[in-house]
């Protein structure tokens, strides 16, 4: 009896692109992609023709022209003779500094407030609730302006720190190391007497000293993780965990500390000279007010995210931990929060993205970030509105995609693994 093992394959026909379910989805996707590309091409041609009617063209050569304006706060060398592209990079660094500092502080404060929101102490939970509702229901822009006004109106003028006949109207804080005036906050600045060479480019400067410290810190953290992994393996094999705190301390601190000492690390303290403070590191109140406002506002949002994440965990988890004799603090840090992270991280990604984009509100208090430099002064000076806006949109898009990629990678590492 003959059996046909292989059925004859049907011949491919053009009609199969529409009627065959194996090809129909691909056909639809290709058609949609072509229509999208055609729409984008039509839109770009429409923009180009409208600009041509007004005697304009798309040109990015203005980025290499002299900027001609000063930026009060800049972490890389910059003068008004620098090109616009360097001014834009200074603004980008200012944006990232505020975003990183505010994200870290708001996350730490938000987790703390979120835990307190669930406290059994009626007064504590209600006070945190008032804080959360107050900050969440008032626009962020108003908090930024209010914080800036408080710093400008409540702090003394720089001349008040001048010593006259052995007496000054205002005193510095923290053992005469920090001075907060109505203009800026002056703090000690880390200085290296023997730094490694700096690599200068037309757009930015690369501090090899900072790179070396970052590499040492990364290597120390990696070595410490190997040490802890080895200790865990020994504990699983013998039931006894070796003491590693002194080894971890040495691994994390000694290499970086030795490198800093070798490069001549010390602090340069601000000193009042002439009409203002000289030396140290000066932060404009625009930076301070923007950072504080973002921190307090997004800490309130983070507190609600943390509260909902904790409440998503079954009460049986904490009850079982209490039955084993664990203290409430240990139950929260070892059992509840690690599980709640799977619920907390996804909405937190959106909050970090929103915080990064909301740094552009610093223009209200004259903070020269990316919006204030490339999208502000540079745009007004050059008249290149389209080019500046496109560059800003692309930069914010790239930053958001990088944050999303890093946060999603962490989220994938902590989520439940299905079999």
C-alpha positions in Angstrom: 0.0 0.0 0.0 1.6 3.3 -1.1 1.5 6.2 1.4 2.2 9.8 0.3 4.6 11.3 3.0 5.1 14.7 1.4 2.1 16.6 0.1 2.8 18.8 -3.0 3.5 22.4 -2.1 0.9 24.8 -3.6 2.3 27.2 -6.2 2.7 30.9 -5.0 0.2 33.3 -6.6 -0.1 37.1 -6.2 -3.6 36.6 -4.9 -2.1 34.8 -1.9 -0.8 38.1 -0.6 -4.4 39.1 0.1 -6.4 35.8 0.6 -3.7 33.6 2.2 -3.5 34.1 6.0 0.2 33.2 5.9 1.0 36.3 3.8 -1.9 38.7 4.6 -0.3 40.2 7.8 3.0 40.9 6.0 1.2 42.5 3.1 -0.7 44.8 5.4 2.4 45.8 7.3 4.3 46.6 4.1 1.4 48.7 2.8 1.2 50.7 6.1 5.0 51.2 6.1 4.9 52.5 2.5 2.0 54.9 3.3 3.9 56.2 6.4 7.1 56.8 4.4 5.1 58.6 1.7 3.4 60.8 4.3 6.7 61.6 5.9 8.2 62.5 2.5 5.2 64.7 1.7 5.5 66.4 5.0 9.2 67.1 4.6 8.7 68.4 1.1 5.9 70.6 2.3 8.1 72.0 5.0 11.0 72.6 2.5 8.8 74.3 0.0 7.2 76.6 2.6 10.6 77.5 3.9 11.8 78.2 0.4 8.9 80.6 -0.2 10.0 82.6 2.9 13.7 82.6 1.7 14.8 80.0 4.3 16.5 76.7 4.1 17.4 73.9 6.5 21.0 74.6 7.6 22.8 73.4 10.7 26.0 75.4 10.1 25.0 77.9 12.8 26.1 75.4 15.4 29.7 76.2 14.7 29.3 80.0 14.9 30.2 82.0 18.0 27.6 81.8 20.7 28.2 85.2 22.2 26.4 84.7 25.5 27.5 83.6 28.9 26.2 80.6 30.9 26.5 81.0 34.7 26.7 77.3 35.6 28.8 75.1 33.4 30.7 71.9 34.3 33.0 72.0 31.2 35.1 75.0 30.0 32.9 77.5 28.2 33.1 81.2 27.3 31.0 83.4 25.1 33.5 82.8 22.3 32.6 79.1 22.2 30.3 77.9 19.4 26.6 77.3 19.7 27.2 73.5 19.7 29.3 73.7 22.8 26.7 76.0 24.5 24.1 73.3 23.6 26.3 70.6 25.1 26.7 72.7 28.3 22.9 73.0 28.4 22.5 69.2 27.9 24.9 68.6 30.9 22.9 71.0 33.0 19.7 69.1 32.1 21.2 65.8 32.9 22.7 66.9 36.3 19.3 68.2 37.4 17.5 65.1 36.1 19.9 62.6 37.7 20.1 64.4 41.1 16.3 64.9 41.3 15.6 61.4 40.2 17.8 59.9 42.9 16.6 62.2 45.7 12.9 61.9 44.7 13.1 58.1 44.5 14.8 57.8 48.0 12.4 60.3 49.6 9.4 58.8 47.8 10.1 55.2 49.0 10.5 56.5 52.5 7.2 58.5 52.3 5.4 55.6 50.6 6.3 53.3 53.5 5.2 56.0 56.1 1.9 56.4 54.3 1.0 52.9 55.4 2.2 53.5 59.0 -0.2 52.4 61.7 0.6 55.7 63.4 -2.4 57.9 62.5 -0.6 61.2 62.8 2.4 60.1 60.6 0.2 58.6 57.9 -2.1 61.6 57.8 0.9 64.1 57.6 2.4 62.1 54.7 -1.0 62.1 53.1 -1.3 65.9 53.4 2.2 66.3 51.8 1.3 63.9 48.9 -2.0 65.6 48.1 -0.5 69.1 48.5 2.3 68.5 46.0 0.4 66.4 43.6 -2.4 68.8 43.2 -0.4 72.0 42.6 1.3 72.5 39.2 5.0 71.9 39.2 5.7 75.2 37.6 4.2 77.1 40.6 6.4 75.1 43.0 9.5 76.0 41.0 8.7 79.7 41.0 7.7 79.6 44.7 11.0 77.9 45.7 13.0 80.4 43.7 11.2 83.3 45.3 11.9 81.9 48.8 15.6 81.6 48.1 15.8 85.1 46.6 13.8 86.8 49.3 14.7 85.0 52.5 18.5 84.6 52.2 21.0 87.5 53.0 22.9 89.4 50.3 26.6 88.4 49.7 27.8 91.7 51.3 26.1 90.6 54.6 28.8 88.0 55.0 31.6 90.6 55.0 33.3 91.0 58.3 33.3 94.6 59.5 34.9 95.4 62.9 35.0 91.7 63.6 31.2 91.3 63.1 29.2 90.0 60.1 25.5 90.3 59.6 25.3 86.7 58.3 27.4 83.6 59.0 28.4 80.7 56.9 27.0 77.2 57.7 28.7 73.9 58.4 31.8 75.1 60.1 32.2 78.1 57.7 32.2 75.9 54.6 28.8 76.7 53.0 27.3 80.1 52.2 23.8 80.4 50.9 23.0 83.9 49.6 20.1 85.4 47.7 22.1 84.8 44.5 23.6 81.4 44.8 24.7 78.5 47.1 28.5 78.3 47.6 29.9 74.9 48.7 33.4 73.4 48.8 34.6 72.1 45.5 36.7 68.9 45.0 40.0 69.8 43.4 42.9 67.6 42.1 46.4 69.0 42.4 47.8 66.3 40.0 45.0 65.4 37.7 45.3 63.2 34.7 45.3 64.9 31.2 42.0 66.3 29.8 41.0 65.4 26.3 39.4 68.5 24.5 37.1 68.2 21.6 35.1 70.9 19.7 31.9 69.8 21.5 33.1 68.7 25.0 36.0 67.9 27.2 36.8 64.4 28.6 38.3 64.4 32.1 40.4 61.2 32.2 40.6 61.7 36.0 36.9 61.3 36.2 36.9 58.4 33.8 39.6 56.7 35.9 37.6 57.2 39.1 34.5 55.8 37.5 36.3 52.8 36.2 37.8 52.1 39.6 34.3 52.4 41.2 32.8 50.1 38.7 35.6 47.5 39.1 35.3 47.7 42.9 31.5 47.1 42.8 32.1 44.2 40.4 34.7 42.7 42.7 32.5 43.1 45.7 29.7 41.3 43.9 32.0 38.4 43.2 33.0 38.4 46.9 29.3 38.3 48.1 28.5 35.6 45.5 31.3 33.5 46.9 30.1 34.0 50.4 26.6 33.0 49.4 28.0 29.8 47.8 29.9 29.0 51.0 26.7 29.6 53.1 24.7 27.3 50.9 27.3 24.6 51.0 28.2 24.7 54.8 25.3 26.6 56.4 27.7 29.3 57.7 28.2 32.6 56.0 31.8 34.0 56.3 32.3 37.5 57.6 32.8 39.8 54.6 32.0 43.4 55.8 35.6 44.4 56.2 36.6 42.9 52.9 33.7 44.7 51.1 34.7 48.0 52.8 38.3 47.6 51.7 37.3 46.7 48.1 34.8 49.6 47.7 36.9 52.3 49.4 40.6 51.6 49.3 41.3 51.7 45.5 39.3 54.9 44.9 40.7 56.6 48.0 44.3 55.6 47.0 43.7 57.1 43.5 42.3 60.3 44.9 45.3 60.7 47.3 47.7 60.0 44.4 46.0 62.8 42.3 46.2 65.3 45.2 42.5 65.5 46.2 41.4 68.3 48.5 38.5 70.7 49.0 38.5 74.3 47.8 36.4 76.3 50.2 34.4 79.5 49.3 35.8 82.7 50.7 34.3 86.2 50.6 36.4 88.5 48.6 35.5 91.9 47.1 31.8 91.9 46.4 31.0 88.2 46.3 32.3 84.7 47.2 35.4 83.4 45.4 36.5 79.8 45.1 34.5 76.7 45.9 31.6 75.6 43.8 28.7 78.0 43.2 25.2 76.8 42.3 22.7 79.4 41.0 19.4 79.4 42.8 17.8 78.5 39.5 19.5 75.1 39.8 18.7 74.8 43.5 15.1 75.7 43.2 14.5 73.5 40.1 16.2 70.5 41.8 14.3 70.9 45.1 10.9 71.4 43.4 11.4 68.4 41.1 12.5 66.3 44.1 9.6 67.2 46.3 7.0 67.0 43.6 8.0 63.6 42.2 8.7 62.3 45.7 4.9 62.7 46.3 4.1 60.8 43.0 6.7 58.1 43.9 5.1 57.7 47.4 1.8 56.8 45.8 3.5 54.3 43.5 5.3 52.7 46.3 2.2 52.6 48.5 0.2 50.8 45.7 3.1 48.4 45.1 3.3 47.5 48.8 -0.5 47.0 49.0 -0.4 44.7 46.0 1.6 42.2 48.0 -0.6 39.7 49.9 -0.9 40.3 53.7 0.0 36.6 54.2 3.6 37.4 53.3 4.0 39.8 56.2 2.0 37.7 58.6 4.2 34.7 57.9 7.3 36.8 58.4 5.9 38.1 61.7 5.2 34.5 62.8 8.9 33.7 62.2 9.8 36.5 64.7 11.1 39.1 62.2 10.9 42.8 63.1 8.7 45.1 61.0 11.7 46.9 59.5 13.3 43.6 58.4 10.0 42.4 57.0 9.6 45.5 54.9 13.2 45.5 53.6 13.7 41.8 53.0 10.3 40.5 52.0 7.7 43.2 51.1 9.8 45.7 49.1 11.7 43.2 46.9 8.4 41.7 45.8 6.8 45.1 45.4 9.5 46.2 43.0 7.9 44.1 40.3 4.8 46.4 40.6 6.7 49.6 41.3 9.3 49.7 38.6 7.1 49.9 35.4 5.3 53.1 36.6 8.5 54.5 38.0 10.0 54.4 34.5 7.3 56.8 33.3 8.0 59.1 36.3 11.7 59.2 35.6 11.0 60.1 31.9 8.5 62.8 33.0 11.0 64.3 35.5 13.7 64.4 32.8 11.4 66.3 30.4 10.1 68.6 33.1 13.6 70.0 33.7 12.7 72.2 30.7 10.5 74.2 33.1 13.7 75.6 34.5 13.3 78.3 31.8 10.8 80.0 34.2 13.6 80.7 36.7 16.3 81.4 34.0 18.1 78.1 34.4 20.1 77.6 31.2 19.6 73.9 30.4 19.1 72.5 27.0 15.8 74.4 26.6 17.4 77.6 27.8 20.5 77.4 25.5 19.6 75.5 22.3 15.9 76.2 22.5 16.2 79.7 23.9 19.1 82.0 23.4 20.6 80.1 20.4 17.2 80.0 18.7 16.6 83.7 19.2 20.0 84.7 18.0 20.2 82.6 14.9 16.5 82.5 13.9 16.8 78.8 13.2 13.5 77.7 14.9 13.0 74.5 13.0 16.6 73.3 13.3 16.7 74.0 17.0 13.4 72.4 17.7 14.3 69.3 15.7 17.6 69.0 17.6 15.9 69.4 20.9 13.3 66.8 20.1 15.9 64.3 18.9 18.0 64.8 22.0 15.1 64.4 24.4 14.0 61.3 22.5 17.4 59.7 22.7 17.6 60.5 26.4 14.2 59.0 27.0 15.0 55.9 25.0 18.3 55.4 27.0 16.5 55.7 30.3 13.7 53.4 29.2 16.2 50.8 28.0 18.2 50.8 31.3 15.1 50.7 33.4 13.4 48.0 31.3 16.6 45.9 31.6 16.5 46.2 35.4 12.7 45.5 35.4 13.4 42.3 33.4 16.0 41.2 35.9 13.6 41.5 38.9 10.3 40.2 37.4 9.1 36.7 37.9 10.6 34.1 35.6 7.9 31.9 34.1 8.7 28.3 33.2 
